[in-house]
Amino acid sequence: MSFIVAIDGPAGAGKGTITKLVGQKLGLVNIDTGATFRCVALNMIQEHIDITEEEKIREMLNKMNIEMHPDGKIFLNGEEVTKRIRENDVNKFVSPISVLSIVRNKLLEVQRKIAEGKNVIMEGRDIGTVVFPNADVKIYLDATPEERARRRVIQNQEKGIECSYEEVLAGIKDRDKRDSTRKIAPLKKAEDAIYVDSTNLSVEQVVEKIIEIIKEVTKKKS
């Protein structure tokens, strides 16, 4: 048996940070599904594969190896790419490739296998609707586009990635539109997910709120 917490939401809502902290406090295994898509995007960039070249994508996916280490480091085919997958060229490419059924089907298989038999907390855009529709706890974490852009700029600066607020805001709004209107696994709140708006909350406040939700849902189910 496993216990699964699914946290969905748009780009820049703080899902990665919140998921990591909640996982640490509750002893849950943190699985970053967004990073798996970013690894695919980076691999395609490295191999100069276009999104229309389905056969090349299939061959690449069959050879690709993604590793997620407990310390947060991410490896693609033996190379550490923790910082690289957050850079602008990958940011711009990850949404277009995420709509490809061949990519989603492969990563769905990978993500479910990683979670087998574990108590996990997993974040993404379709965890509660597609990857784990029967998750024990579902949360939709949101914030205004302006606040998400502000956070992303700070995050990028800390990682040494240069980009303007205007550029990041435009990218987030474009990403929101593409993610919510795509035909395959669009970004949306699961009907039974609990909505959390983090716009005016600190990281600590969001973590506390989500832990309260998880404990309350767990209590009701026990």
C-alpha positions in Angstrom: 0.0 0.0 0.0 1.1 3.6 -0.6 -0.1 7.0 0.5 -0.2 9.7 -2.3 -0.4 13.4 -2.0 -0.9 15.2 -5.4 -0.2 18.9 -5.7 -1.1 20.5 -9.0 -1.0 24.1 -10.2 0.4 26.5 -12.8 4.1 27.3 -13.5 5.7 29.4 -10.8 3.1 28.6 -8.1 5.8 27.3 -5.8 4.8 23.6 -6.1 8.4 22.4 -6.1 9.5 24.3 -3.0 6.3 23.5 -1.1 6.3 19.9 -2.1 9.9 19.4 -1.0 9.3 21.1 2.4 6.0 19.3 3.2 7.7 16.0 2.2 10.6 16.6 4.6 8.3 17.4 7.5 5.9 14.5 6.9 8.5 11.9 5.8 7.0 11.6 2.3 9.1 10.8 -0.8 9.2 13.9 -3.1 8.9 13.1 -6.8 9.4 16.1 -9.2 7.4 15.2 -12.3 8.0 18.5 -13.9 11.7 17.8 -13.9 11.1 14.6 -16.0 9.4 16.7 -18.7 12.3 19.1 -18.5 14.7 16.3 -19.0 12.9 15.2 -22.2 12.9 18.8 -23.5 16.7 19.1 -22.8 17.4 15.8 -24.4 15.5 16.8 -27.5 17.4 20.1 -27.6 20.8 18.3 -27.2 19.9 15.8 -30.0 18.4 18.5 -32.3 15.0 16.7 -32.4 12.0 18.6 -33.6 8.5 18.0 -32.0 7.3 16.7 -35.3 9.9 13.9 -35.5 7.9 11.2 -33.7 10.2 8.3 -34.6 13.3 10.1 -33.4 11.5 11.0 -30.2 10.4 7.4 -29.6 14.0 6.2 -30.0 15.3 8.9 -27.7 12.7 8.0 -25.0 13.6 4.4 -25.1 17.3 5.2 -24.5 16.8 8.0 -22.0 17.7 7.5 -18.4 16.5 10.0 -15.7 17.7 9.7 -12.1 16.4 11.7 -9.1 18.8 11.6 -6.1 17.7 12.2 -2.5 19.8 15.3 -2.4 17.7 16.9 -5.1 20.2 16.5 -7.9 18.8 15.3 -11.3 20.8 13.3 -13.8 20.0 12.8 -17.5 21.9 10.0 -19.2 24.6 10.1 -16.5 25.1 13.9 -16.6 23.9 16.2 -13.8 21.3 18.7 -15.2 19.8 20.1 -12.1 20.4 23.7 -13.1 20.5 23.2 -16.9 16.8 22.1 -17.1 15.7 25.4 -15.5 17.3 27.6 -18.2 15.3 29.7 -20.7 15.6 27.4 -23.8 14.2 24.5 -21.8 11.5 26.7 -20.3 10.3 27.6 -23.7 10.4 24.1 -25.1 8.9 22.1 -22.2 5.3 23.1 -22.7 5.2 22.2 -26.4 6.7 18.8 -25.8 4.4 18.1 -22.8 1.4 17.9 -25.1 2.9 15.0 -27.1 1.1 11.8 -26.3 4.2 9.7 -26.9 6.1 11.8 -24.2 3.2 11.8 -21.7 2.6 8.1 -22.0 6.2 7.3 -21.4 6.6 9.6 -18.5 3.3 8.5 -17.0 4.7 5.0 -16.9 8.0 6.3 -15.3 6.2 8.4 -12.7 3.9 5.6 -11.5 6.8 3.2 -11.3 8.8 5.6 -9.1 5.8 5.9 -6.7 5.1 2.2 -6.4 4.8 1.1 -2.7 5.9 4.4 -1.3 4.3 7.2 0.6 4.9 10.1 -1.8 4.1 13.7 -2.5 4.1 14.5 -6.1 3.7 17.8 -7.9 2.9 18.7 -11.5 0.0 19.8 -13.7 -2.1 16.6 -14.0 -1.1 14.5 -11.0 -4.6 14.6 -9.4 -6.4 14.3 -12.7 -4.4 11.9 -14.8 -1.3 10.4 -13.1 -2.9 9.5 -9.7 -6.7 10.3 -10.0 -7.2 8.2 -6.8 -4.6 10.1 -4.8 -5.4 10.2 -1.0 -5.0 14.0 -0.9 -5.3 16.4 -3.9 -4.3 20.1 -3.7 -4.4 22.8 -6.4 -1.8 25.4 -5.5 -2.2 28.8 -7.3 -1.0 32.4 -7.2 -1.5 35.4 -9.6 0.7 35.5 -12.7 2.4 38.6 -11.4 3.4 37.0 -8.1 4.5 33.8 -9.8 6.7 35.9 -12.2 8.2 37.8 -9.2 9.1 34.5 -7.5 10.5 32.9 -10.6 12.8 35.9 -11.2 14.2 35.7 -7.6 14.6 31.9 -8.0 16.5 32.3 -11.3 18.7 35.0 -9.8 19.7 32.7 -7.0 20.6 30.1 -9.5 22.6 32.5 -11.6 20.1 32.6 -14.5 19.7 36.0 -16.0 16.2 37.1 -17.2 13.9 40.1 -16.9 10.6 40.2 -15.0 8.8 41.2 -18.2 10.2 38.2 -20.0 9.3 35.8 -17.2 5.8 37.2 -16.8 5.1 36.9 -20.6 6.4 33.4 -20.5 4.2 32.4 -17.6 1.1 33.9 -19.2 1.9 32.0 -22.4 2.6 28.8 -20.5 -0.7 29.1 -18.6 -2.7 29.5 -21.8 -1.0 26.5 -23.5 -1.2 24.3 -20.5 -4.8 24.9 -19.8 -6.0 24.6 -23.4 -4.0 21.6 -24.6 -6.0 18.6 -25.7 -4.0 16.0 -23.7 -4.1 16.3 -19.9 -4.8 20.0 -19.7 -3.9 21.9 -16.5 -7.1 22.1 -14.4 -8.2 21.6 -10.8 -9.5 18.1 -10.0 -13.1 18.2 -8.8 -12.1 16.9 -5.4 -8.9 18.9 -5.0 -8.6 21.6 -2.3 -7.7 25.0 -3.7 -4.9 27.0 -2.0 -4.1 30.5 -3.1 -0.5 31.3 -2.1 -0.4 34.9 -3.5 -0.3 36.6 -0.1 1.2 33.8 1.9 4.8 33.1 2.9 6.4 29.7 2.1 6.1 28.8 5.8 2.4 29.6 5.8 1.6 27.6 2.7 3.6 24.6 4.1 1.6 24.8 7.4 -1.7 25.1 5.5 -1.0 22.1 3.3 0.2 20.0 6.3 -3.1 20.8 8.1 -5.1 19.7 5.0 -3.2 16.4 4.7 -3.7 15.7 8.4 -7.4 16.6 8.3 -8.0 14.4 5.2 -6.0 11.5 6.8 -8.0 11.8 10.0 -11.3 11.6 8.1 -10.1 8.5 6.2 -8.8 6.6 9.3 
